[in-house]
């Protein structure tokens, strides 16, 4: 198994995190949709993406509230909200209450859990 597939498995199936600033979508500025890497459910849109400066792709909202599950995560001594794909249960990342308006949320998502579809 190559490194990218190994990392994708660690993140999406074991709840891991890719290293900051390493993901291919962190600085992606193209217009389009972000889908779950496993089941292709539409999760996020470039229209709701912003640069959080954290090293991971960030979105202030999901494309469809039914496409994700949010679960309390108290691992590593932190209180966070884990974000998973509602269709296949893949770990995507976490959501934090420090994002921009209009939601005030920051969905901090691992690039390896996403597949980008260019709008053009």
Secondary structure, DSSP 4 states (H G I P E B T S, - for coil): --HHHHHHHHHHHH---PPTT-STTTT----EEEEETTT--EEEEGGGEE--SSSSEEESS-S-GGGEEEEEE-GGG--EEEEEETTT--EEEEEES---TTT--EEEE-GGGEEEEE--
